[in-house]
């Protein structure tokens, strides 16, 4: 497979029923080996920096990148490696934790909408509004009649963003259960990773099958033309980073952004 065909292979097409058991989390289709993957990532980081600069200058679009996945799937690593070259002045990362009392007093999208990037900005969500049809569903934090309505509410919310010039890209980091076990064990044995271990993660791991079912429904029902989901095989970090950076660059290039022309003739301006 050629690299330019990757997006079409990884995207969840609207109406497609997702079965994660049929997606190999160790796949590297489209990229031969780690060295090629690292070279792709480095090239894309440079290009992303250029495209972010044009997007900022043009002031017509915002980009919102949503990163979801099970514990240890690499959400933090993705953000660190893919976006390390962008200008922090035009970039904001938001991590969503347990809702505060104030947030619980509003609808579930309230805390999301207020941190959506404005035009010319790049926003990255580490977890997102999808927690309200994932962990909320699996752990029965709200009744089914409540969370079951949220898929369509999410679709309407995202369509509103898209109609207001927010480009949405959603990445599900698909990690295998054995690979997750290996990474969680590393958190126990590596003193530099001990701090990342939360015993609650083991409770979540114990509901693996339930979470896969919840993810499958979210991916099936909420991948749209205006806000597509991509399933990213994530057992290999280098592959994950390479393909996500590729899809982001490819999407931004498709916008055909241009630097705005000044409303004066620069050749006639004399700096005293």
Secondary structure, DSSP 8 states (H G I E B T S, - for coil): --GGGHHHHHB--TT----GGGS-TT--TT--SHHHHHHHHHHHHHHHHHHHHHHHHH-S-EEEEEEEESTTSSHHHHHHHHSTTS-GGGEEEEE--S--HHHHTS-TTHHHHTTS--TT-EEEEES-GGGGGTHHHHTTSS-HHHHTTHHHHHHHHHHHHHHTTEEEEEEEEE--HHHHHHHHHHHHH-TTTGGG--THHHHHHTTHHHHHHHHHHHHHHS--SSS-EEEEE-SSHHHHHHHHHHHHHHHHHHT-------SS-GGG----
